[in-house]
Amino acid sequence: FLSLVTALRAETRQRRLQLWVAVHPSHARTPDPDHPAQSIFDATLAQADHVVTMAYRNEVSAALEFAAPLLGALARSETPWHFGVTTQPGEKARPHSYSGVSADAFCAAMAALDQGLRATAAGRTYRGLAIHHFTPTAAILS
């Protein structure tokens, strides 16, 4: 993973592009093999212009708890970030996806999640929610 991020960083800098990296909470708990005192996520933050979390949970408190290792590292960083939310349907969608919820429940959850994220120590570099899967989201909101 880190070798890919490093290679992409070189390419994006050469082309004067930004590097946005999607990250999972496990990255904050996994040591960087080359620098075991830091996590893979810390190493990613050093390379990325922006990160998007993939701490998918369909309850606000569960999402914040699952993302806590990422949020701790983001609080120490200047890297801007978005928080990923999924609406992908499927057999294994629960407890990760908001698939199938009502528009009112979805909007209320997004407002609460956004408010909760802004209130964290990482909130100063938080830039909003990144909602994945347009078609299911459109269905929720219609």
Wavefront OBJ file of the C-alpha trace (Angstrom):
o trace
v 0.000 0.000 0.000
v 2.657 2.527 1.006
v 4.782 1.861 -2.059
v 1.738 2.605 -4.222
v 1.012 5.823 -2.284
v 4.657 6.879 -2.644
v 4.648 6.170 -6.388
v 1.372 8.048 -6.823
v 2.752 10.966 -4.815
v 5.697 11.252 -7.213
v 3.422 11.082 -10.249
v 0.920 13.602 -8.935
v 3.628 16.083 -7.940
v 5.244 15.796 -11.336
v 1.893 16.530 -12.980
v 0.954 19.224 -10.431
v -2.063 17.242 -9.255
v -3.339 16.568 -5.770
v -3.202 13.097 -4.250
v -6.351 12.061 -2.387
v -6.135 8.713 -0.609
v -8.987 6.592 0.772
v -8.051 5.082 4.136
v -9.457 2.446 6.480
v -9.256 2.603 10.304
v -6.989 -0.451 10.306
v -4.293 1.715 8.667
v -3.994 3.684 11.915
v -3.337 0.482 13.875
v -0.909 -1.112 11.410
v 2.794 -0.272 11.819
v 4.691 1.074 8.836
v 7.087 -1.788 7.978
v 9.927 0.655 7.253
v 9.277 2.841 10.321
v 7.543 0.711 13.006
v 7.172 3.679 15.374
v 4.564 5.131 13.024
v 1.457 3.660 11.444
v 0.688 3.135 7.786
v -1.822 5.950 8.189
v 0.821 8.347 9.557
v 3.008 7.535 6.556
v 0.045 8.070 4.232
v -0.701 11.459 5.793
v 2.870 12.525 5.045
v 2.269 11.812 1.339
v -1.392 12.720 0.762
v -2.862 16.118 0.000
v -6.241 14.934 1.268
v -7.696 11.744 2.761
v -11.147 10.206 2.750
v -11.961 7.804 5.563
v -13.704 4.498 4.930
v -14.939 3.923 8.467
v -18.317 2.718 7.261
v -20.904 2.222 9.977
v -24.631 2.968 9.783
v -24.931 4.418 13.283
v -23.267 7.706 14.189
v -21.775 6.538 17.491
v -20.458 3.340 15.883
v -18.899 5.310 13.012
v -17.148 7.692 15.392
v -15.897 4.835 17.536
v -14.665 2.822 14.542
v -12.908 5.885 13.113
v -11.304 6.911 16.436
v -7.762 5.752 15.503
v -7.934 7.760 12.263
v -9.413 10.780 14.024
v -6.584 10.766 16.557
v -3.956 10.892 13.821
v -5.942 13.473 11.836
v -6.067 15.696 14.930
v -2.260 15.856 14.850
v -2.150 16.534 11.111
v -2.801 19.475 8.821
v -4.106 17.194 6.059
v -7.701 17.997 5.051
v -10.099 15.075 5.087
v -13.613 13.890 4.314
v -15.540 11.184 6.140
v -16.866 8.401 3.893
v -20.419 7.093 4.198
v -21.814 4.255 2.107
v -25.317 3.522 0.884
v -24.337 0.379 -1.015
v -27.047 -2.279 -0.841
v -26.436 -5.991 -0.385
v -26.696 -8.941 1.956
v -23.775 -7.755 4.055
v -24.715 -4.061 4.004
v -25.655 -3.922 7.683
v -24.020 -2.600 9.922
v -21.984 -0.662 7.353
v -24.471 0.901 4.955
v -27.384 3.288 5.173
v -29.055 1.325 2.372
v -32.797 1.057 2.850
v -33.243 3.796 5.443
v -35.793 6.570 4.990
v -34.789 9.985 3.690
v -35.586 11.556 7.069
v -33.484 9.015 8.966
v -30.605 9.355 6.483
v -30.574 13.170 6.602
v -30.799 13.187 10.400
v -27.921 10.717 10.660
v -25.776 12.719 8.225
v -26.406 15.941 10.168
v -25.538 14.218 13.471
v -22.420 12.585 11.997
v -21.245 15.874 10.497
v -21.804 17.660 13.807
v -20.006 14.901 15.706
v -17.002 15.022 13.386
v -16.756 18.809 13.552
v -16.682 18.536 17.365
v -13.640 16.221 17.407
v -10.061 17.436 17.745
v -9.685 16.538 14.049
v -12.628 18.786 13.198
v -10.432 21.752 12.279
v -9.297 20.026 9.053
v -12.562 18.159 8.392
v -14.116 19.136 5.049
v -17.413 17.205 5.039
v -19.010 13.886 4.226
v -18.172 11.848 1.123
v -21.219 9.769 0.311
v -20.446 6.782 -1.880
v -22.816 5.120 -4.333
v -24.938 7.692 -6.123
v -27.798 5.455 -7.289
v -28.719 4.042 -3.854
v -28.348 7.496 -2.305
v -30.679 8.978 -4.930
v -33.182 6.215 -4.126
v -33.024 7.035 -0.400
v -33.588 10.714 -1.050
v -36.393 10.324 -3.602
l 1 2 3 4 5 6 7 8 9 10 11 12 13 14 15 16 17 18 19 20 21 22 23 24 25 26 27 28 29 30 31 32 33 34 35 36 37 38 39 40 41 42 43 44 45 46 47 48 49 50 51 52 53 54 55 56 57 58 59 60 61 62 63 64 65 66 67 68 69 70 71 72 73 74 75 76 77 78 79 80 81 82 83 84 85 86 87 88 89 90 91 92 93 94 95 96 97 98 99 100 101 102 103 104 105 106 107 108 109 110 111 112 113 114 115 116 117 118 119 120 121 122 123 124 125 126 127 128 129 130 131 132 133 134 135 136 137 138 139 140 141 142
